[in-house]
């Protein structure tokens, strides 16, 4: 096995170990281990791909990737290093990372560490040197697929039979509650000082730091656990409620759906990504799992009211079925690549949501104006 994808780093770790990725269909990819040593010698999860050209640190710290192994389609990852300021959460929740080539050296004035060291600090393992083009084409043709990888030579090595068994046993993300693993355990407050700005209660289904930054620019934001009831939220007397992004299957958090239903009509609501799906379920719409999801920073979305097209950042495997909205809500945005519903507005209510990420991080900021729409809705615009 040729070890050529990773050429060492400033941290002078020992030479990388030969590794292999095995997919649930039996496909095998050879590479070498990077980052942390996986627990039990094997990292397993649902393998997806992300098409972003940069922003690998923000992607790796996005809680929406819980349960998944991220494949970067861009071949050269790590060239500008990492820094504490660009983290999108308190850690890394993905199961692993796959890259074609990890940069030998990083070069950027903001850099504080090499990507390999950053992965180790997160306890996140990865595999480099794979044919990510071939892997991506397989996922596009057959859909997101469970997989497992680990070192196959040296200390802690596992054999292909063990990897094959782990891939076969991996359940993917359908029907799995991943929100519970990423939500905050206790409420906390960010943004402007209490008493000087409207109060927004933000449900943490896996919320990103950049979303809190956008909300905190015009509001006091009290972040609450995903299990918080509608009564508990209304007792805080909020000017508005925000439903965050998050990982996995939205139908696995029925208590959150019930809470959102109890809030409708009582307070303005804005949802993003998983929050968009949960709002849709709360009004009786249906959800479907996409073959390989939307993960990247180059998805064209059209706002139907204006025909304006925005390039957006996206990260989701499930989507709202537009034909299930009925007379309760209107579809406001559509993905121009595949026609997926990208936004809704609930009729006769102050409630709207989008599937894409207006905060970006990484990605274009074409849709950031949606935060201003929410600000105006709660009387701060």
C-alpha positions in Angstrom: 0.0 0.0 0.0 1.5 3.4 -1.0 1.5 6.1 1.7 1.8 9.4 -0.2 -1.2 11.6 0.8 0.2 12.9 4.1 3.8 14.1 4.4 4.0 15.0 8.1 3.3 18.3 10.0 5.0 20.8 12.2 3.9 18.7 15.2 6.2 15.9 14.1 3.9 13.0 14.7 5.0 9.5 14.0 4.7 8.3 10.4 1.0 7.6 9.5 -0.4 4.1 9.5 -1.8 2.4 6.5 -5.6 2.4 6.7 -8.7 1.2 4.8 -12.3 2.4 4.4 -14.9 -0.3 3.8 -18.4 0.6 2.7 -21.5 -1.4 3.5 -21.7 -2.6 -0.1 -18.2 -4.2 0.3 -16.2 -1.5 -1.6 -12.7 -1.0 -0.2 -10.6 2.2 -0.3 -6.9 2.3 0.8 -5.3 5.3 2.6 -3.7 6.2 5.8 -4.9 7.2 9.2 -4.9 10.9 10.3 -6.1 12.7 13.4 -7.0 10.9 16.6 -6.9 7.1 17.0 -10.5 5.8 16.7 -12.0 4.2 19.8 -11.7 0.4 19.5 -9.6 0.9 16.3 -12.7 1.6 14.1 -14.6 4.7 13.1 -18.0 4.1 11.6 -20.8 6.3 10.3 -22.9 7.3 7.3 -20.6 8.5 4.6 -21.5 11.8 2.8 -19.7 14.3 0.7 -19.3 18.1 1.0 -18.5 20.2 -2.0 -17.2 23.3 -0.2 -13.8 24.6 -1.5 -12.8 26.0 1.9 -14.2 26.2 5.5 -13.1 22.7 6.5 -12.8 23.8 10.2 -16.4 25.2 10.3 -17.6 22.0 8.7 -15.8 19.7 11.1 -17.3 21.6 14.1 -20.8 21.8 12.8 -23.0 19.6 15.1 -25.3 18.8 12.1 -22.7 16.2 11.0 -23.3 13.9 14.1 -23.5 10.3 12.9 -21.7 11.0 9.6 -18.3 10.6 8.1 -17.5 13.7 6.0 -15.8 13.3 2.6 -14.3 16.5 1.2 -14.6 16.6 -2.6 -12.0 19.4 -2.8 -8.7 17.5 -3.0 -6.3 19.6 -0.9 -7.4 20.1 2.7 -5.6 21.9 5.6 -3.5 24.4 3.7 -4.5 27.4 5.9 -4.5 25.6 9.2 -7.0 26.1 12.0 -7.7 28.6 14.8 -10.0 28.8 17.8 -12.1 31.7 16.4 -13.6 29.6 13.5 -15.1 26.8 15.6 -18.9 26.5 15.1 -19.5 24.6 18.3 -17.8 23.3 21.5 -16.3 20.3 19.6 -16.5 17.9 16.8 -19.5 15.6 16.5 -18.8 13.9 13.2 -17.7 10.3 13.2 -14.8 10.9 10.9 -13.3 12.7 7.9 -12.1 11.6 4.5 -9.6 13.6 2.4 -7.6 13.1 -0.8 -4.6 15.1 0.4 -3.8 16.7 3.7 -1.6 19.7 3.4 2.0 19.1 4.4 2.3 22.6 5.8 -0.3 25.3 6.6 0.2 29.0 5.8 -2.1 31.7 7.1 -1.6 34.6 9.5 -4.6 33.5 11.5 -3.5 29.9 11.8 -2.8 28.5 15.3 -2.4 24.8 14.5 -2.1 22.2 11.8 -5.3 20.4 10.8 -3.9 17.0 12.0 -3.3 18.5 15.5 -6.8 20.1 15.4 -8.4 16.7 14.6 -6.5 15.2 17.5 -7.8 17.9 19.8 -11.3 17.2 18.8 -10.8 13.4 19.2 -11.8 13.1 15.5 -10.2 10.5 13.3 -9.7 10.6 9.6 -8.3 8.8 6.6 -6.3 10.4 3.8 -5.0 9.4 0.4 -8.3 8.0 -0.9 -9.7 8.4 -4.4 -12.4 10.8 -3.2 -13.6 11.4 -6.7 -14.5 7.7 -7.1 -16.1 7.7 -3.6 -18.2 10.8 -4.4 -19.4 9.3 -7.7 -20.4 6.2 -5.9 -22.4 8.2 -3.3 -24.1 10.3 -6.0 -25.1 7.1 -7.9 -26.2 5.0 -5.0 -26.9 7.4 -2.1 -25.2 8.0 1.3 -23.9 4.7 2.6 -22.6 3.4 5.9 -18.9 2.8 6.1 -16.1 2.1 8.6 -12.4 2.7 8.5 -9.3 2.1 10.7 -5.6 1.3 10.6 -4.8 -2.0 8.9 -1.1 -2.1 9.8 0.9 -1.3 12.9 -0.2 -0.8 16.5 -4.0 -1.2 17.0 -4.5 -2.4 13.5 -7.8 -4.2 12.5 -8.5 -6.5 9.6 -10.8 -5.9 6.7 -13.2 -8.5 8.1 -13.7 -6.3 11.2 -14.2 -3.2 9.1 -16.7 -5.0 6.9 -18.7 -6.1 9.9 -18.6 -2.6 11.4 -19.9 -1.1 8.1 -22.7 -3.6 7.9 -23.7 -3.0 11.4 -23.8 0.8 11.1 -27.5 2.0 11.0 -27.0 5.3 9.3 -29.1 8.3 10.4 -32.7 7.3 9.5 -34.7 6.7 12.7 -31.8 7.7 15.0 -32.1 10.5 17.5 -28.8 12.4 17.1 -30.1 15.7 18.5 -29.8 14.5 22.1 -26.1 14.0 21.6 -25.5 17.6 20.5 -28.0 19.8 22.3 -27.0 21.9 25.4 -27.8 20.4 28.8 -28.5 23.8 30.4 -29.9 27.1 29.1 -27.4 29.9 28.6 -27.5 33.5 27.3 -25.5 35.3 24.5 -25.9 38.5 22.5 -27.0 41.8 23.8 -27.6 42.5 27.5 -30.9 41.5 29.0 -33.3 44.4 29.2 -31.7 46.3 26.4 -32.8 44.1 23.5 -35.7 41.8 22.5 -35.4 38.3 24.0 -35.2 35.5 21.5 -35.4 32.0 22.8 -33.3 29.7 20.5 -33.8 26.0 20.5 -30.5 24.2 20.4 -30.9 21.2 18.1 -27.2 21.5 17.2 -26.9 25.3 16.9 -23.9 26.9 15.2 -21.9 29.8 16.7 -22.3 31.9 13.6 -26.1 31.7 13.9 -25.9 32.9 17.5 -23.6 35.8 16.3 -26.3 36.9 13.8 -29.1 36.7 16.3 -27.1 38.3 19.0 -26.5 41.4 16.8 -30.1 42.5 17.4 -31.4 40.4 20.4 -30.7 38.9 23.7 -30.5 35.2 22.9 -31.4 32.5 25.5 -30.4 29.1 24.2 -32.4 26.2 25.6 -32.2 22.4 25.3 -34.1 20.6 22.6 -36.4 19.1 25.2 -37.7 22.5 26.4 -41.6 22.6 26.4 -43.7 25.4 24.8 -44.9 26.4 28.3 -41.3 26.8 29.5 -40.5 29.0 26.5 -43.6 31.2 26.8 -42.8 31.7 30.6 -39.7 33.5 29.4 -41.9 36.0 27.6 -39.8 36.0 24.4 -40.3 38.4 21.5 -39.4 35.5 19.1 -38.4 31.9 18.9 -35.6 30.5 16.8 -35.4 26.8 15.7 -31.8 25.8 15.0 -30.0 23.5 12.6 -29.1 20.0 13.8 -28.3 16.5 12.8 -30.3 13.5 11.5 -33.9 12.5 11.2 -36.3 15.2 12.4 -39.0 12.6 13.1 -36.9 11.2 16.0 -37.6 14.3 18.2 -41.4 14.2 18.6 -41.4 16.3 21.8 -39.7 19.2 20.0 -42.3 18.9 17.2 -45.1 19.1 19.8 -43.5 22.1 21.5 -43.2 24.0 18.2 -46.9 23.2 17.6 -47.7 24.8 20.9 -45.7 27.9 20.1 -47.3 28.6 16.7 -49.7 31.5 16.9 -48.3 32.7 20.2 -44.9 34.1 19.2 -42.9 34.8 15.9 -40.8 31.8 14.8 -37.8 31.5 12.5 -36.3 28.1 11.6 -33.1 27.0 9.8 -32.3 23.6 8.4 -33.5 21.0 10.9 -35.6 23.8 12.5 -37.2 24.2 9.1 -38.1 20.5 8.9 -39.4 20.5 12.5 -41.6 23.5 11.9 -43.0 21.7 8.8 -43.7 18.6 10.7 -45.5 20.6 13.4 -47.9 21.9 10.8 -48.6 18.4 9.4 -46.2 18.3 6.4 -44.1 15.3 5.5 -40.4 14.7 5.4 -38.3 12.5 3.0 -34.7 11.4 3.1 -32.7 12.6 0.0 -30.4 10.1 -1.7 -27.1 11.9 -0.8 -28.3 15.2 0.7 -27.1 18.7 0.2 -23.7 19.5 1.7 -21.7 22.4 0.4 -21.5 26.1 -0.3 -22.7 26.4 -3.9 -26.4 25.5 -4.1 -28.6 27.9 -6.1 -31.9 28.7 -4.4 -34.7 30.8 -5.9 -37.1 32.9 -3.8 -40.4 32.3 -5.5 -42.0 35.7 -4.6 -39.2 37.7 -6.3 -37.5 35.1 -8.6 -34.2 36.2 -7.0 -31.6 33.5 -7.1 -29.1 33.2 -4.2 -26.1 30.9 -3.9 -26.4 29.2 -0.5 -24.6 27.0 2.0 -26.4 23.7 2.9 -26.0 20.7 5.1 -28.9 18.3 5.4 -29.9 14.8 4.4 -33.7 15.2 4.9 -36.1 17.6 3.2 -39.7 18.8 3.4 -42.0 17.4 0.7 -43.5 20.5 -0.9 -46.7 18.7 -2.0 -47.5 18.0 1.7 -47.8 21.6 2.8 -51.4 21.7 1.7 -53.3 24.9 2.6 -51.4 25.4 5.9 -48.2 26.9 4.4 -46.6 28.2 1.2 -43.3 27.1 -0.3 -41.2 30.3 -0.5 -37.9 28.9 -1.8 -36.8 26.1 -4.2 -33.5 24.5 -4.9 -32.7 24.9 -8.6 -30.5 21.8 -8.7 -33.2 19.3 -7.8 -36.5 21.2 -7.0 -36.3 20.5 -3.2 -38.3 22.8 -1.0 -35.9 25.3 0.5 -38.3 27.5 2.6 -41.9 27.8 3.9 -44.1 30.5 5.3 -47.0 29.4 7.5 -50.3 31.0 6.5 -51.9 33.4 8.9 -49.0 33.1 11.3 -45.7 34.9 12.0 -43.6 31.8 11.2 -41.2 31.1 8.4 -38.2 28.8 7.8 -35.5 27.9 5.3 -33.6 24.7 4.5 -30.4 26.5 3.6 -28.0 28.3 6.0 -28.2 32.2 5.7 -25.4 32.5 8.3 -23.1 30.5 5.9 -19.8 29.8 7.7 -18.6 28.5 5.4 -20.2 29.6 2.2 -21.8 32.7 0.6 -23.8 35.2 2.5 -26.4 35.9 -0.1 -29.3 34.9 2.2 -28.1 36.7 5.4 -30.9 39.2 5.0 -33.3 36.6 6.4 -32.0 37.5 9.9 -33.1 41.1 9.2 -36.5 39.8 8.3 -36.8 38.0 11.7 -35.5 41.1 13.4 -38.3 43.1 11.8 -40.8 40.4 12.8 -39.9 40.8 16.5 -40.0 44.6 16.3 -36.2 45.2 16.2 -35.8 45.9 12.5 
